[in-house]
Amino acid sequence: HFAWVPSNAKRNMPDWLSPRAPLLPRLLQQGGYATAHFGKWHLSNNMIPDSPLPSDYGYDEYGAFNCAGEQMPVHEDAKNAIAFIEKCQRAARPFFINLWLHEPHTPFHTVPKYRWRFRELEERDNIYASVLSHADDRIGEVLKTLDRLKLSDNTLVIFSSDNGPENTGPASRRNTDDASTGPGFGSFASVGTTGGHRGRKRSLLQGGIGVPFIVRWPSRIARGRIDDTTSITAVDLLPTLCSIARAKLPNGYMPDGIDQSAALFGQPTSTRSKPIFWQWNSASKRGTNWPTLAVREGQWKLLLGNDPQQIELFGFPRDRHEKTNLNVGPQALYATALAQPGESTPIPPPINGSEGDGCG
Protein backbone atom coordinates (compact mmCIF):
# COMPACT_ATOMS: atom_id res chain seq x y z
CA HIS A 1 0.00 0.00 0.00
CA PHE A 2 1.22 3.46 -0.90
CA ALA A 3 -0.23 6.64 0.57
CA TRP A 4 -1.18 9.87 -1.21
CA VAL A 5 1.49 11.59 -3.30
CA PRO A 6 2.16 14.46 -0.80
CA SER A 7 2.53 11.94 2.05
CA ASN A 8 4.95 9.85 0.01
CA ALA A 9 7.03 12.92 -0.83
CA LYS A 10 7.20 13.99 2.83
CA ARG A 11 8.43 10.53 3.89
CA ASN A 12 10.71 10.03 0.88
CA MET A 13 8.62 7.04 -0.22
CA PRO A 14 7.99 5.98 -3.83
CA ASP A 15 4.56 6.33 -5.39
CA TRP A 16 4.48 2.78 -6.74
CA LEU A 17 6.07 -0.63 -6.43
CA SER A 18 9.12 -1.17 -8.65
CA PRO A 19 8.26 -3.44 -11.60
CA ARG A 20 11.73 -4.98 -11.12
CA ALA A 21 10.71 -6.54 -7.80
CA PRO A 22 10.25 -10.36 -7.75
CA LEU A 23 6.58 -10.72 -8.63
CA LEU A 24 4.24 -13.71 -8.59
CA PRO A 25 2.54 -13.01 -11.94
CA ARG A 26 5.87 -12.62 -13.75
CA LEU A 27 7.26 -15.84 -12.23
CA LEU A 28 4.14 -17.72 -13.32
CA GLN A 29 4.27 -16.02 -16.70
CA GLN A 30 7.84 -17.25 -17.15
CA GLY A 31 6.61 -20.72 -16.18
CA GLY A 32 4.16 -20.81 -19.09
CA TYR A 33 1.02 -19.38 -17.51
CA ALA A 34 -1.26 -16.79 -19.07
CA THR A 35 -1.73 -14.09 -16.41
CA ALA A 36 -4.45 -11.52 -15.76
CA HIS A 37 -5.53 -9.01 -13.13
CA PHE A 38 -9.12 -7.78 -12.84
CA GLY A 39 -10.32 -5.40 -10.13
CA LYS A 40 -8.71 -3.07 -7.62
CA TRP A 41 -5.12 -2.03 -8.28
CA HIS A 42 -3.13 -0.95 -5.23
CA LEU A 43 0.53 -0.95 -6.31
CA SER A 44 0.12 2.80 -6.67
CA ASN A 45 -2.61 5.07 -5.39
CA ASN A 46 -5.08 7.61 -6.74
CA MET A 47 -4.49 6.85 -10.45
CA ILE A 48 -0.99 8.40 -10.51
CA PRO A 49 -0.64 9.27 -14.25
CA ASP A 50 2.99 8.19 -14.74
CA SER A 51 2.81 5.01 -12.61
CA PRO A 52 3.46 1.68 -14.39
CA LEU A 53 0.47 -0.20 -15.78
CA PRO A 54 -0.41 -3.71 -14.57
CA SER A 55 1.13 -5.08 -17.78
CA ASP A 56 4.52 -3.85 -16.52
CA TYR A 57 4.21 -6.20 -13.54
CA GLY A 58 3.78 -9.42 -15.47
CA TYR A 59 0.10 -9.46 -16.47
CA ASP A 60 -0.80 -10.40 -20.04
CA GLU A 61 -4.25 -8.83 -19.69
CA TYR A 62 -5.88 -6.56 -17.14
CA GLY A 63 -8.91 -4.49 -16.31
CA ALA A 64 -8.38 -2.37 -13.22
CA PHE A 65 -9.37 0.68 -11.25
CA ASN A 66 -7.12 2.89 -9.09
CA CYS A 67 -4.34 2.52 -11.67
CA ALA A 68 -3.02 4.82 -14.39
CA GLY A 69 -4.83 4.87 -17.71
CA GLU A 70 -8.37 3.67 -18.38
CA GLN A 71 -10.44 2.64 -15.35
CA MET A 72 -12.44 -0.58 -15.57
CA PRO A 73 -16.08 -0.19 -14.40
CA VAL A 74 -16.15 -1.65 -10.92
CA HIS A 75 -18.69 -4.43 -11.62
CA GLU A 76 -17.07 -5.77 -14.80
CA ASP A 77 -14.38 -7.76 -12.96
CA ALA A 78 -15.99 -11.21 -13.15
CA LYS A 79 -17.15 -10.71 -16.75
CA ASN A 80 -13.58 -9.99 -17.82
CA ALA A 81 -12.24 -12.92 -15.78
CA ILE A 82 -14.70 -15.30 -17.44
CA ALA A 83 -13.73 -14.10 -20.91
CA PHE A 84 -10.06 -14.66 -20.05
CA ILE A 85 -10.75 -18.18 -18.76
CA GLU A 86 -12.65 -19.06 -21.93
CA LYS A 87 -9.81 -17.69 -24.07
CA CYS A 88 -7.21 -19.74 -22.18
CA GLN A 89 -9.37 -22.86 -22.38
CA ARG A 90 -9.61 -22.55 -26.17
CA ALA A 91 -5.82 -22.14 -26.36
CA ALA A 92 -5.24 -25.01 -23.89
CA ARG A 93 -3.09 -22.70 -21.73
CA PRO A 94 -2.82 -22.77 -17.94
CA PHE A 95 -3.82 -19.46 -16.39
CA PHE A 96 -3.43 -17.34 -13.27
CA ILE A 97 -5.98 -14.64 -12.42
CA ASN A 98 -5.92 -12.00 -9.68
CA LEU A 99 -9.61 -11.17 -9.18
CA TRP A 100 -9.68 -8.34 -6.64
CA LEU A 101 -13.30 -7.40 -6.10
CA HIS A 102 -14.13 -3.95 -4.76
CA GLU A 103 -16.73 -5.16 -2.25
CA PRO A 104 -17.17 -4.56 0.61
CA HIS A 105 -14.90 -1.50 0.43
CA THR A 106 -16.31 2.00 0.41
CA PRO A 107 -17.80 3.62 -1.56
CA PHE A 108 -20.62 1.06 -1.59
CA HIS A 109 -21.89 0.91 -5.17
CA THR A 110 -25.36 -0.57 -4.91
CA VAL A 111 -27.54 -1.97 -7.69
CA PRO A 112 -31.38 -1.77 -7.42
CA LYS A 113 -31.80 -5.53 -8.00
CA TYR A 114 -29.76 -6.30 -4.90
CA ARG A 115 -31.26 -3.52 -2.76
CA TRP A 116 -34.65 -5.08 -3.52
CA ARG A 117 -33.38 -8.54 -2.60
CA PHE A 118 -32.90 -7.35 1.00
CA ARG A 119 -35.73 -4.81 1.15
CA GLU A 120 -36.86 -5.99 4.61
CA LEU A 121 -33.57 -4.90 6.21
CA GLU A 122 -32.81 -1.54 7.84
CA GLU A 123 -30.99 0.78 5.45
CA ARG A 124 -27.41 0.24 6.62
CA ASP A 125 -27.82 -3.54 6.66
CA ASN A 126 -29.61 -3.41 3.32
CA ILE A 127 -26.71 -1.57 1.66
CA TYR A 128 -24.05 -3.90 3.09
CA ALA A 129 -25.99 -7.07 2.30
CA SER A 130 -26.71 -5.90 -1.25
CA VAL A 131 -23.06 -5.29 -2.19
CA LEU A 132 -21.95 -8.58 -0.60
CA SER A 133 -24.67 -10.48 -2.43
CA HIS A 134 -23.66 -8.83 -5.71
CA ALA A 135 -20.05 -9.87 -5.15
CA ASP A 136 -21.14 -13.38 -4.18
CA ASP A 137 -23.10 -13.74 -7.41
CA ARG A 138 -20.11 -12.65 -9.49
CA ILE A 139 -17.83 -15.13 -7.73
CA GLY A 140 -20.48 -17.78 -8.40
CA GLU A 141 -20.44 -16.93 -12.11
CA VAL A 142 -16.68 -17.52 -12.24
CA LEU A 143 -16.97 -20.86 -10.43
CA LYS A 144 -19.82 -21.95 -12.71
CA THR A 145 -17.61 -21.13 -15.70
CA LEU A 146 -14.90 -23.43 -14.38
CA ASP A 147 -17.52 -26.16 -13.95
CA ARG A 148 -19.00 -25.58 -17.41
CA LEU A 149 -15.60 -25.77 -19.09
CA LYS A 150 -14.67 -28.83 -16.97
CA LEU A 151 -11.71 -26.98 -15.48
CA SER A 152 -12.66 -27.15 -11.80
CA ASP A 153 -10.72 -30.31 -10.96
CA ASN A 154 -7.54 -28.75 -12.31
CA THR A 155 -7.99 -25.22 -10.93
CA LEU A 156 -6.95 -23.95 -7.51
CA VAL A 157 -9.25 -21.20 -6.25
CA ILE A 158 -8.34 -19.16 -3.15
CA PHE A 159 -10.83 -16.77 -1.55
CA SER A 160 -9.37 -14.33 0.98
CA SER A 161 -9.33 -10.68 2.02
CA ASP A 162 -6.89 -7.96 2.99
CA ASN A 163 -8.18 -6.88 6.44
CA GLY A 164 -11.11 -6.96 8.80
CA PRO A 165 -14.27 -4.88 8.43
CA GLU A 166 -14.22 -1.08 8.37
CA ASN A 167 -15.13 0.85 11.50
CA THR A 168 -18.48 2.55 11.66
CA GLY A 169 -20.21 4.84 14.13
CA PRO A 170 -22.20 8.07 14.57
CA ALA A 171 -19.49 10.17 12.88
CA SER A 172 -19.14 7.86 9.87
CA ARG A 173 -19.78 9.37 6.47
CA ARG A 174 -23.08 8.65 4.77
CA ASN A 175 -21.77 9.39 1.28
CA THR A 176 -18.28 9.33 -0.15
CA ASP A 177 -16.53 9.47 -3.50
CA ASP A 178 -13.61 7.70 -5.12
CA ALA A 179 -11.82 9.09 -8.14
CA SER A 180 -11.53 5.64 -9.76
CA THR A 181 -14.94 4.10 -8.97
CA GLY A 182 -17.25 7.06 -8.45
CA PRO A 183 -19.64 8.18 -5.67
CA GLY A 184 -21.43 5.79 -3.35
CA PHE A 185 -22.46 5.17 0.23
CA GLY A 186 -19.83 5.76 2.90
CA SER A 187 -18.67 3.98 6.02
CA PHE A 188 -21.96 4.50 7.89
CA ALA A 189 -23.03 1.24 6.16
CA SER A 190 -19.85 -0.67 7.12
CA VAL A 191 -21.67 -3.12 9.40
CA GLY A 192 -19.46 -6.17 8.78
CA THR A 193 -18.86 -8.55 11.68
CA THR A 194 -15.58 -9.95 13.02
CA GLY A 195 -17.23 -13.12 14.31
CA GLY A 196 -16.40 -12.30 17.92
CA HIS A 197 -12.78 -11.25 17.40
CA ARG A 198 -11.48 -8.04 18.99
CA GLY A 199 -10.57 -5.11 16.75
CA ARG A 200 -11.54 -4.18 13.22
CA LYS A 201 -9.70 -2.66 10.26
CA ARG A 202 -6.54 -0.76 11.35
CA SER A 203 -6.00 -3.03 14.34
CA LEU A 204 -3.36 -5.72 14.88
CA LEU A 205 -5.88 -7.71 16.90
CA GLN A 206 -7.42 -10.64 15.02
CA GLY A 207 -10.50 -8.63 14.06
CA GLY A 208 -8.19 -6.46 11.96
CA ILE A 209 -5.65 -8.93 10.54
CA GLY A 210 -7.46 -12.28 10.72
CA VAL A 211 -9.22 -12.84 7.39
CA PRO A 212 -11.05 -15.66 5.59
CA PHE A 213 -8.90 -18.16 3.73
CA ILE A 214 -11.05 -20.59 1.77
CA VAL A 215 -9.51 -22.94 -0.78
CA ARG A 216 -11.23 -24.99 -3.50
CA TRP A 217 -9.53 -27.66 -5.61
CA PRO A 218 -11.92 -30.61 -5.92
CA SER A 219 -9.36 -33.12 -7.20
CA ARG A 220 -6.71 -32.30 -4.57
CA ILE A 221 -8.31 -30.77 -1.47
CA ALA A 222 -10.99 -32.51 0.61
CA ARG A 223 -14.34 -30.75 0.89
CA GLY A 224 -15.23 -29.33 4.28
CA ARG A 225 -11.84 -29.78 5.95
CA ILE A 226 -10.89 -27.09 8.49
CA ASP A 227 -7.29 -26.27 9.43
CA ASP A 228 -7.18 -24.21 12.63
CA THR A 229 -3.48 -24.64 13.43
CA THR A 230 -1.52 -23.47 10.36
CA SER A 231 -0.73 -19.76 10.32
CA ILE A 232 -0.78 -18.53 6.71
CA THR A 233 -0.18 -14.94 5.66
CA ALA A 234 -0.21 -13.12 2.33
CA VAL A 235 3.56 -13.30 1.82
CA ASP A 236 3.23 -17.10 1.75
CA LEU A 237 1.23 -16.99 -1.49
CA LEU A 238 4.21 -16.38 -3.79
CA PRO A 239 6.33 -19.37 -2.68
CA THR A 240 3.24 -21.59 -2.27
CA LEU A 241 1.77 -20.94 -5.71
CA CYS A 242 5.16 -21.09 -7.41
CA SER A 243 5.74 -24.47 -5.78
CA ILE A 244 2.38 -25.81 -6.92
CA ALA A 245 2.87 -24.43 -10.46
CA ARG A 246 6.52 -25.59 -10.60
CA ALA A 247 7.59 -22.03 -11.38
CA LYS A 248 11.22 -21.30 -10.57
CA LEU A 249 12.19 -18.59 -8.10
CA PRO A 250 14.98 -16.18 -9.15
CA ASN A 251 18.50 -17.26 -8.26
CA GLY A 252 19.40 -16.03 -4.80
CA TYR A 253 15.87 -14.83 -4.04
CA MET A 254 14.73 -15.46 -0.45
CA PRO A 255 10.96 -14.90 -0.17
CA ASP A 256 9.52 -13.31 2.96
CA GLY A 257 6.95 -16.10 3.10
CA ILE A 258 7.17 -19.89 3.11
CA ASP A 259 5.76 -22.68 0.95
CA GLN A 260 2.48 -23.72 2.56
CA SER A 261 1.38 -26.21 -0.11
CA ALA A 262 1.63 -29.14 2.33
CA ALA A 263 -0.94 -27.47 4.58
CA LEU A 264 -3.29 -26.94 1.64
CA PHE A 265 -3.04 -30.63 0.82
CA GLY A 266 -4.00 -31.81 4.28
CA GLN A 267 -0.83 -31.61 6.39
CA PRO A 268 -1.47 -28.75 8.86
CA THR A 269 1.33 -27.58 11.10
CA SER A 270 1.55 -25.52 14.29
CA THR A 271 5.11 -24.41 13.51
CA ARG A 272 6.63 -22.37 10.70
CA SER A 273 10.24 -21.58 9.89
CA LYS A 274 9.65 -17.82 9.88
CA PRO A 275 7.69 -15.69 12.35
CA ILE A 276 5.12 -13.19 11.09
CA PHE A 277 5.50 -9.50 12.00
CA TRP A 278 3.05 -6.60 11.81
CA GLN A 279 3.57 -2.89 12.45
CA TRP A 280 0.92 -0.18 12.73
CA ASN A 281 2.36 3.29 13.26
CA SER A 282 -1.02 4.96 13.74
CA ALA A 283 -1.85 2.90 16.84
CA SER A 284 -3.48 4.75 19.73
CA LYS A 285 -2.98 4.23 23.47
CA ARG A 286 -6.49 2.90 24.02
CA GLY A 287 -9.38 1.23 22.23
CA THR A 288 -8.96 -1.74 19.91
CA ASN A 289 -6.22 -0.30 17.70
CA TRP A 290 -3.67 0.16 20.50
CA PRO A 291 -1.12 -2.47 19.33
CA THR A 292 1.68 -0.92 17.32
CA LEU A 293 3.69 -4.14 16.94
CA ALA A 294 2.68 -7.80 16.75
CA VAL A 295 4.53 -11.04 16.17
CA ARG A 296 3.16 -14.54 15.62
CA GLU A 297 5.53 -17.47 16.15
CA GLY A 298 4.19 -20.98 16.32
CA GLN A 299 1.01 -20.89 18.38
CA TRP A 300 1.92 -17.66 20.15
CA LYS A 301 0.96 -14.08 19.32
CA LEU A 302 2.59 -11.17 21.17
CA LEU A 303 1.19 -7.61 21.03
CA LEU A 304 3.05 -4.45 22.07
CA GLY A 305 1.72 -0.90 22.39
CA ASN A 306 3.16 2.61 22.43
CA ASP A 307 2.59 2.49 26.17
CA PRO A 308 5.31 0.19 27.62
CA GLN A 309 2.70 -1.29 29.97
CA GLN A 310 0.61 -2.53 27.05
CA ILE A 311 1.73 -6.10 26.44
CA GLU A 312 -0.58 -8.98 25.59
CA LEU A 313 0.23 -12.62 24.85
CA PHE A 314 -2.22 -15.18 23.47
CA GLY A 315 -2.08 -18.88 22.59
CA PHE A 316 -3.67 -20.10 19.34
CA PRO A 317 -5.95 -21.71 18.34
CA ARG A 318 -7.27 -22.13 21.88
CA ASP A 319 -7.77 -18.37 22.38
CA ARG A 320 -8.40 -17.20 18.84
CA HIS A 321 -10.62 -14.40 20.17
CA GLU A 322 -7.73 -13.01 22.27
CA LYS A 323 -9.72 -12.90 25.51
CA THR A 324 -7.15 -14.19 28.04
CA ASN A 325 -3.92 -12.22 28.31
CA LEU A 326 -1.19 -14.63 29.45
CA ASN A 327 1.28 -11.83 30.16
CA VAL A 328 1.30 -10.45 33.70
CA GLY A 329 4.84 -9.01 33.78
CA PRO A 330 8.31 -9.38 32.23
CA GLN A 331 9.18 -12.68 33.93
CA ALA A 332 5.72 -14.08 33.34
CA LEU A 333 6.15 -13.32 29.65
CA TYR A 334 9.43 -15.26 29.56
CA ALA A 335 8.07 -18.26 31.47
CA THR A 336 4.84 -18.48 29.52
CA ALA A 337 6.70 -18.46 26.22
CA LEU A 338 8.32 -21.75 27.20
CA ALA A 339 4.97 -23.52 27.54
CA GLN A 340 2.66 -24.80 24.85
CA PRO A 341 -0.95 -23.61 24.75
CA GLY A 342 -2.95 -25.58 27.28
CA GLU A 343 0.07 -26.21 29.50
CA SER A 344 0.86 -24.37 32.70
CA THR A 345 4.31 -23.11 33.63
CA PRO A 346 5.15 -21.89 37.15
CA ILE A 347 6.25 -18.26 37.24
CA PRO A 348 9.58 -17.82 39.08
CA PRO A 349 9.79 -15.14 41.80
CA PRO A 350 11.69 -11.93 41.05
CA ILE A 351 15.47 -12.26 41.43
CA ASN A 352 16.76 -10.38 44.52
CA GLY A 353 13.37 -8.77 44.93
CA SER A 354 13.64 -6.90 41.60
CA GLU A 355 11.43 -7.14 38.53
CA GLY A 356 14.35 -8.03 36.26
CA ASP A 357 16.26 -5.92 33.82
CA GLY A 358 14.40 -6.96 30.65
CA CYS A 359 17.30 -9.05 29.36
CA GLY A 360 16.79 -12.64 28.29
C-alpha positions as CSV (number, residue, x, y, z in Angstrom):
1,H,0.0,0.0,0.0
2,F,1.2,3.5,-0.9
3,A,-0.2,6.6,0.6
4,W,-1.2,9.9,-1.2
5,V,1.5,11.6,-3.3
6,P,2.2,14.5,-0.8
7,S,2.5,11.9,2.1
8,N,5.0,9.9,0.0
9,A,7.0,12.9,-0.8
10,K,7.2,14.0,2.8
11,R,8.4,10.5,3.9
12,N,10.7,10.0,0.9
13,M,8.6,7.0,-0.2
14,P,8.0,6.0,-3.8
15,D,4.6,6.3,-5.4
16,W,4.5,2.8,-6.7
17,L,6.1,-0.6,-6.4
18,S,9.1,-1.2,-8.6
19,P,8.3,-3.4,-11.6
20,R,11.7,-5.0,-11.1
21,A,10.7,-6.5,-7.8
22,P,10.2,-10.4,-7.7
23,L,6.6,-10.7,-8.6
24,L,4.2,-13.7,-8.6
25,P,2.5,-13.0,-11.9
26,R,5.9,-12.6,-13.7
27,L,7.3,-15.8,-12.2
28,L,4.1,-17.7,-13.3
29,Q,4.3,-16.0,-16.7
30,Q,7.8,-17.3,-17.1
31,G,6.6,-20.7,-16.2
32,G,4.2,-20.8,-19.1
33,Y,1.0,-19.4,-17.5
34,A,-1.3,-16.8,-19.1
35,T,-1.7,-14.1,-16.4
36,A,-4.5,-11.5,-15.8
37,H,-5.5,-9.0,-13.1
38,F,-9.1,-7.8,-12.8
39,G,-10.3,-5.4,-10.1
40,K,-8.7,-3.1,-7.6
41,W,-5.1,-2.0,-8.3
42,H,-3.1,-0.9,-5.2
43,L,0.5,-1.0,-6.3
44,S,0.1,2.8,-6.7
45,N,-2.6,5.1,-5.4
46,N,-5.1,7.6,-6.7
47,M,-4.5,6.9,-10.4
48,I,-1.0,8.4,-10.5
49,P,-0.6,9.3,-14.3
50,D,3.0,8.2,-14.7
51,S,2.8,5.0,-12.6
52,P,3.5,1.7,-14.4
53,L,0.5,-0.2,-15.8
54,P,-0.4,-3.7,-14.6
55,S,1.1,-5.1,-17.8
56,D,4.5,-3.9,-16.5
57,Y,4.2,-6.2,-13.5
58,G,3.8,-9.4,-15.5
59,Y,0.1,-9.5,-16.5
60,D,-0.8,-10.4,-20.0
61,E,-4.3,-8.8,-19.7
62,Y,-5.9,-6.6,-17.1
63,G,-8.9,-4.5,-16.3
64,A,-8.4,-2.4,-13.2
65,F,-9.4,0.7,-11.2
66,N,-7.1,2.9,-9.1
67,C,-4.3,2.5,-11.7
68,A,-3.0,4.8,-14.4
69,G,-4.8,4.9,-17.7
70,E,-8.4,3.7,-18.4
71,Q,-10.4,2.6,-15.4
72,M,-12.4,-0.6,-15.6
73,P,-16.1,-0.2,-14.4
74,V,-16.2,-1.6,-10.9
75,H,-18.7,-4.4,-11.6
76,E,-17.1,-5.8,-14.8
77,D,-14.4,-7.8,-13.0
78,A,-16.0,-11.2,-13.1
79,K,-17.1,-10.7,-16.7
80,N,-13.6,-10.0,-17.8
81,A,-12.2,-12.9,-15.8
82,I,-14.7,-15.3,-17.4
83,A,-13.7,-14.1,-20.9
84,F,-10.1,-14.7,-20.1
85,I,-10.8,-18.2,-18.8
86,E,-12.6,-19.1,-21.9
87,K,-9.8,-17.7,-24.1
88,C,-7.2,-19.7,-22.2
89,Q,-9.4,-22.9,-22.4
90,R,-9.6,-22.6,-26.2
91,A,-5.8,-22.1,-26.4
92,A,-5.2,-25.0,-23.9
93,R,-3.1,-22.7,-21.7
94,P,-2.8,-22.8,-17.9
95,F,-3.8,-19.5,-16.4
96,F,-3.4,-17.3,-13.3
97,I,-6.0,-14.6,-12.4
98,N,-5.9,-12.0,-9.7
99,L,-9.6,-11.2,-9.2
100,W,-9.7,-8.3,-6.6
101,L,-13.3,-7.4,-6.1
102,H,-14.1,-4.0,-4.8
103,E,-16.7,-5.2,-2.2
104,P,-17.2,-4.6,0.6
105,H,-14.9,-1.5,0.4
106,T,-16.3,2.0,0.4
107,P,-17.8,3.6,-1.6
108,F,-20.6,1.1,-1.6
109,H,-21.9,0.9,-5.2
110,T,-25.4,-0.6,-4.9
111,V,-27.5,-2.0,-7.7
112,P,-31.4,-1.8,-7.4
113,K,-31.8,-5.5,-8.0
114,Y,-29.8,-6.3,-4.9
115,R,-31.3,-3.5,-2.8
116,W,-34.7,-5.1,-3.5
117,R,-33.4,-8.5,-2.6
118,F,-32.9,-7.4,1.0
119,R,-35.7,-4.8,1.1
120,E,-36.9,-6.0,4.6
121,L,-33.6,-4.9,6.2
122,E,-32.8,-1.5,7.8
123,E,-31.0,0.8,5.4
124,R,-27.4,0.2,6.6
125,D,-27.8,-3.5,6.7
126,N,-29.6,-3.4,3.3
127,I,-26.7,-1.6,1.7
128,Y,-24.1,-3.9,3.1
129,A,-26.0,-7.1,2.3
130,S,-26.7,-5.9,-1.2
131,V,-23.1,-5.3,-2.2
132,L,-22.0,-8.6,-0.6
133,S,-24.7,-10.5,-2.4
134,H,-23.7,-8.8,-5.7
135,A,-20.0,-9.9,-5.2
136,D,-21.1,-13.4,-4.2
137,D,-23.1,-13.7,-7.4
138,R,-20.1,-12.6,-9.5
139,I,-17.8,-15.1,-7.7
140,G,-20.5,-17.8,-8.4
141,E,-20.4,-16.9,-12.1
142,V,-16.7,-17.5,-12.2
143,L,-17.0,-20.9,-10.4
144,K,-19.8,-22.0,-12.7
145,T,-17.6,-21.1,-15.7
146,L,-14.9,-23.4,-14.4
147,D,-17.5,-26.2,-13.9
148,R,-19.0,-25.6,-17.4
149,L,-15.6,-25.8,-19.1
150,K,-14.7,-28.8,-17.0
151,L,-11.7,-27.0,-15.5
152,S,-12.7,-27.1,-11.8
153,D,-10.7,-30.3,-11.0
154,N,-7.5,-28.7,-12.3
155,T,-8.0,-25.2,-10.9
156,L,-7.0,-24.0,-7.5
157,V,-9.3,-21.2,-6.3
158,I,-8.3,-19.2,-3.2
159,F,-10.8,-16.8,-1.5
160,S,-9.4,-14.3,1.0
161,S,-9.3,-10.7,2.0
162,D,-6.9,-8.0,3.0
163,N,-8.2,-6.9,6.4
164,G,-11.1,-7.0,8.8
165,P,-14.3,-4.9,8.4
166,E,-14.2,-1.1,8.4
167,N,-15.1,0.9,11.5
168,T,-18.5,2.6,11.7
169,G,-20.2,4.8,14.1
170,P,-22.2,8.1,14.6
171,A,-19.5,10.2,12.9
172,S,-19.1,7.9,9.9
173,R,-19.8,9.4,6.5
174,R,-23.1,8.7,4.8
175,N,-21.8,9.4,1.3
176,T,-18.3,9.3,-0.2
177,D,-16.5,9.5,-3.5
178,D,-13.6,7.7,-5.1
179,A,-11.8,9.1,-8.1
180,S,-11.5,5.6,-9.8
181,T,-14.9,4.1,-9.0
182,G,-17.3,7.1,-8.4
183,P,-19.6,8.2,-5.7
184,G,-21.4,5.8,-3.3
185,F,-22.5,5.2,0.2
186,G,-19.8,5.8,2.9
187,S,-18.7,4.0,6.0
188,F,-22.0,4.5,7.9
189,A,-23.0,1.2,6.2
190,S,-19.9,-0.7,7.1
191,V,-21.7,-3.1,9.4
192,G,-19.5,-6.2,8.8
193,T,-18.9,-8.6,11.7
194,T,-15.6,-10.0,13.0
195,G,-17.2,-13.1,14.3
196,G,-16.4,-12.3,17.9
197,H,-12.8,-11.2,17.4
198,R,-11.5,-8.0,19.0
199,G,-10.6,-5.1,16.8
200,R,-11.5,-4.2,13.2
201,K,-9.7,-2.7,10.3
202,R,-6.5,-0.8,11.3
203,S,-6.0,-3.0,14.3
204,L,-3.4,-5.7,14.9
205,L,-5.9,-7.7,16.9
206,Q,-7.4,-10.6,15.0
207,G,-10.5,-8.6,14.1
208,G,-8.2,-6.5,12.0
209,I,-5.7,-8.9,10.5
210,G,-7.5,-12.3,10.7
211,V,-9.2,-12.8,7.4
212,P,-11.1,-15.7,5.6
213,F,-8.9,-18.2,3.7
214,I,-11.1,-20.6,1.8
215,V,-9.5,-22.9,-0.8
216,R,-11.2,-25.0,-3.5
217,W,-9.5,-27.7,-5.6
218,P,-11.9,-30.6,-5.9
219,S,-9.4,-33.1,-7.2
220,R,-6.7,-32.3,-4.6
221,I,-8.3,-30.8,-1.5
222,A,-11.0,-32.5,0.6
223,R,-14.3,-30.7,0.9
224,G,-15.2,-29.3,4.3
225,R,-11.8,-29.8,5.9
226,I,-10.9,-27.1,8.5
227,D,-7.3,-26.3,9.4
228,D,-7.2,-24.2,12.6
229,T,-3.5,-24.6,13.4
230,T,-1.5,-23.5,10.4
231,S,-0.7,-19.8,10.3
232,I,-0.8,-18.5,6.7
233,T,-0.2,-14.9,5.7
234,A,-0.2,-13.1,2.3
235,V,3.6,-13.3,1.8
236,D,3.2,-17.1,1.7
237,L,1.2,-17.0,-1.5
238,L,4.2,-16.4,-3.8
239,P,6.3,-19.4,-2.7
240,T,3.2,-21.6,-2.3
241,L,1.8,-20.9,-5.7
242,C,5.2,-21.1,-7.4
243,S,5.7,-24.5,-5.8
244,I,2.4,-25.8,-6.9
245,A,2.9,-24.4,-10.5
246,R,6.5,-25.6,-10.6
247,A,7.6,-22.0,-11.4
248,K,11.2,-21.3,-10.6
249,L,12.2,-18.6,-8.1
250,P,15.0,-16.2,-9.2
251,N,18.5,-17.3,-8.3
252,G,19.4,-16.0,-4.8
253,Y,15.9,-14.8,-4.0
254,M,14.7,-15.5,-0.4
255,P,11.0,-14.9,-0.2
256,D,9.5,-13.3,3.0
257,G,7.0,-16.1,3.1
258,I,7.2,-19.9,3.1
259,D,5.8,-22.7,0.9
260,Q,2.5,-23.7,2.6
261,S,1.4,-26.2,-0.1
262,A,1.6,-29.1,2.3
263,A,-0.9,-27.5,4.6
264,L,-3.3,-26.9,1.6
265,F,-3.0,-30.6,0.8
266,G,-4.0,-31.8,4.3
267,Q,-0.8,-31.6,6.4
268,P,-1.5,-28.7,8.9
269,T,1.3,-27.6,11.1
270,S,1.5,-25.5,14.3
271,T,5.1,-24.4,13.5
272,R,6.6,-22.4,10.7
273,S,10.2,-21.6,9.9
274,K,9.6,-17.8,9.9
275,P,7.7,-15.7,12.4
276,I,5.1,-13.2,11.1
277,F,5.5,-9.5,12.0
278,W,3.0,-6.6,11.8
279,Q,3.6,-2.9,12.5
280,W,0.9,-0.2,12.7
281,N,2.4,3.3,13.3
282,S,-1.0,5.0,13.7
283,A,-1.9,2.9,16.8
284,S,-3.5,4.8,19.7
285,K,-3.0,4.2,23.5
286,R,-6.5,2.9,24.0
287,G,-9.4,1.2,22.2
288,T,-9.0,-1.7,19.9
289,N,-6.2,-0.3,17.7
290,W,-3.7,0.2,20.5
291,P,-1.1,-2.5,19.3
292,T,1.7,-0.9,17.3
293,L,3.7,-4.1,16.9
294,A,2.7,-7.8,16.8
295,V,4.5,-11.0,16.2
296,R,3.2,-14.5,15.6
297,E,5.5,-17.5,16.1
298,G,4.2,-21.0,16.3
299,Q,1.0,-20.9,18.4
300,W,1.9,-17.7,20.2
301,K,1.0,-14.1,19.3
302,L,2.6,-11.2,21.2
303,L,1.2,-7.6,21.0
304,L,3.0,-4.5,22.1
305,G,1.7,-0.9,22.4
306,N,3.2,2.6,22.4
307,D,2.6,2.5,26.2
308,P,5.3,0.2,27.6
309,Q,2.7,-1.3,30.0
310,Q,0.6,-2.5,27.1
311,I,1.7,-6.1,26.4
312,E,-0.6,-9.0,25.6
313,L,0.2,-12.6,24.8
314,F,-2.2,-15.2,23.5
315,G,-2.1,-18.9,22.6
316,F,-3.7,-20.1,19.3
317,P,-6.0,-21.7,18.3
318,R,-7.3,-22.1,21.9
319,D,-7.8,-18.4,22.4
320,R,-8.4,-17.2,18.8
321,H,-10.6,-14.4,20.2
322,E,-7.7,-13.0,22.3
323,K,-9.7,-12.9,25.5
324,T,-7.2,-14.2,28.0
325,N,-3.9,-12.2,28.3
326,L,-1.2,-14.6,29.4
327,N,1.3,-11.8,30.2
328,V,1.3,-10.4,33.7
329,G,4.8,-9.0,33.8
330,P,8.3,-9.4,32.2
331,Q,9.2,-12.7,33.9
332,A,5.7,-14.1,33.3
333,L,6.2,-13.3,29.7
334,Y,9.4,-15.3,29.6
335,A,8.1,-18.3,31.5
336,T,4.8,-18.5,29.5
337,A,6.7,-18.5,26.2
338,L,8.3,-21.8,27.2
339,A,5.0,-23.5,27.5
340,Q,2.7,-24.8,24.9
341,P,-0.9,-23.6,24.8
342,G,-3.0,-25.6,27.3
343,E,0.1,-26.2,29.5
344,S,0.9,-24.4,32.7
345,T,4.3,-23.1,33.6
346,P,5.1,-21.9,37.1
347,I,6.3,-18.3,37.2
348,P,9.6,-17.8,39.1
349,P,9.8,-15.1,41.8
350,P,11.7,-11.9,41.0
351,I,15.5,-12.3,41.4
352,N,16.8,-10.4,44.5
353,G,13.4,-8.8,44.9
354,S,13.6,-6.9,41.6
355,E,11.4,-7.1,38.5
356,G,14.3,-8.0,36.3
357,D,16.3,-5.9,33.8
358,G,14.4,-7.0,30.7
359,C,17.3,-9.1,29.4
360,G,16.8,-12.6,28.3
